[in-house]
Amino acid sequence: MESLNFTQFCVKQGYASNYDILNHSLISPNGKISKRAKDLELKAMSGRIEENVQAHAEYEALVLSGAIVDPSGDYTRMAIVRALNGKVQAEIDGINNSIKYINGLGKMSHTKAGRLKKGYQRTITEYESRIKALKLKFIPELLADSSTS
């Protein structure tokens, strides 16, 4: 088990750390900059941001698996599990809101007998299957709690 904080991990793996994302080379002493230079710098910065996002994902996966321990305590298994479960729950809530919206459309989505029209029923069935798939992504917090943080 290796003890690395995120910045050390980025240096070791060759990723852009949180400190390397921003570059202030666009600020020139005379205040002038060409559009081409600005576009190139913004493209490079967006590449560093994507690399940083990938580094965060890899680092969190390694902390979650127990291969790396964060000495600063910013990344713990419990915190990562809660964040992942929070993202999944937010997605489920969004889908549930879409289902409630369809059910609330009234005559537009329902027949005179009160049943959903075929197209809306297919949509709700698809939403329910997506919810079932998302519920499988939940990580039990007890597993993360029983291991060392």
C-alpha positions in Angstrom: 0.0 0.0 0.0 1.5 3.3 -1.1 1.0 6.6 0.6 0.6 9.4 -2.0 -1.4 12.5 -2.1 -3.1 13.6 -5.4 -0.3 15.9 -6.5 2.4 13.3 -5.8 0.3 10.7 -7.8 0.0 13.1 -10.7 3.8 13.8 -10.8 4.5 10.0 -10.6 2.0 9.2 -13.4 2.7 12.2 -15.5 -0.7 13.8 -15.3 -1.6 17.5 -14.9 -2.2 18.1 -11.2 -4.6 20.7 -9.8 -1.8 23.2 -9.8 -0.8 22.6 -13.5 -4.3 23.2 -15.0 -4.2 26.9 -15.2 -1.5 28.8 -17.2 -1.3 32.5 -17.2 0.8 32.8 -20.4 -2.0 34.7 -22.0 -1.2 37.8 -19.9 1.4 39.8 -21.8 3.1 42.9 -20.5 1.6 45.1 -23.2 -1.9 43.6 -22.9 -2.0 42.4 -26.5 -2.5 38.8 -27.6 -3.3 37.2 -31.0 -6.4 35.2 -31.5 -4.3 32.2 -32.7 -2.2 32.2 -29.6 -5.2 32.5 -27.4 -7.0 29.6 -29.2 -3.9 27.4 -28.9 -3.6 28.1 -25.2 -7.3 27.5 -24.5 -7.0 24.2 -26.4 -4.0 23.2 -24.4 -5.7 24.2 -21.1 -8.8 22.1 -22.0 -6.5 19.1 -22.6 -4.9 19.6 -19.2 -8.4 19.8 -17.6 -9.4 16.5 -19.3 -6.2 14.9 -18.2 -6.8 16.1 -14.6 -10.3 14.7 -14.6 -8.9 11.3 -15.7 -6.2 11.5 -13.0 -8.9 12.2 -10.3 -10.9 9.2 -11.5 -7.8 6.9 -11.5 -6.7 8.2 -8.1 -10.1 7.6 -6.5 -10.3 4.1 -8.0 -6.9 3.3 -6.5 -7.9 4.7 -3.1 -11.2 2.8 -3.3 -9.3 -0.5 -4.1 -6.8 0.1 -1.3 -3.7 0.3 -3.5 -3.1 3.9 -2.4 -3.7 5.7 0.9 -4.1 9.5 0.9 -2.1 10.9 3.8 -3.9 14.2 3.8 -7.3 12.4 4.4 -9.0 14.3 1.6 -9.7 11.0 -0.2 -11.1 8.3 2.0 -13.1 5.2 0.9 -16.2 6.4 2.7 -16.1 9.8 1.1 -15.6 8.3 -2.4 -18.4 5.8 -1.9 -20.7 8.5 -0.7 -19.9 10.7 -3.7 -20.4 7.9 -6.1 -23.7 6.9 -4.5 -24.8 10.5 -4.5 -24.2 10.8 -8.3 -26.2 7.6 -8.9 -29.0 8.8 -6.6 -29.1 12.2 -8.4 -29.5 10.4 -11.7 -32.2 8.2 -10.3 -34.0 11.2 -9.0 -33.9 12.9 -12.4 -35.4 9.9 -14.1 -38.1 9.7 -11.4 -38.9 13.4 -12.1 -39.3 12.6 -15.8 -41.7 9.8 -14.9 -43.7 12.1 -12.7 -43.8 14.7 -15.5 -45.2 12.1 -18.0 -47.8 11.0 -15.5 -48.8 14.6 -14.9 -49.4 15.4 -18.6 -53.1 14.4 -18.4 -55.0 13.9 -21.6 -51.8 14.2 -23.7 -50.2 11.1 -22.2 -53.3 9.1 -21.1 -56.2 7.5 -22.9 -59.8 8.2 -21.9 -59.7 5.0 -19.8 -56.9 6.5 -17.8 -54.1 4.2 -19.0 -50.9 5.5 -20.5 -50.6 5.7 -24.3 -48.2 3.2 -25.9 -45.4 5.7 -26.6 -45.4 7.1 -23.1 -45.7 3.6 -21.6 -42.6 2.5 -23.6 -40.7 5.6 -22.3 -41.6 4.9 -18.7 -40.7 1.2 -19.1 -37.3 2.3 -20.5 -36.9 4.8 -17.6 -37.7 2.0 -15.1 -35.1 -0.3 -16.6 -32.5 2.4 -16.4 -33.4 2.9 -12.7 -32.9 -0.8 -12.1 -29.5 -0.7 -13.9 -28.5 2.3 -11.8 -29.5 0.7 -8.6 -26.9 -2.1 -9.3 -24.2 0.6 -9.3 -24.8 1.4 -5.6 -21.8 0.6 -3.5 -22.7 -0.6 0.0 -21.2 1.9 2.5 -20.6 -1.0 4.9 -18.0 -2.5 2.6 -16.1 0.8 2.5 -16.5 1.3 6.3 -15.2 -2.2 7.2 -11.9 -1.5 5.4 -9.4 1.0 6.5 -10.1 4.5 5.4 
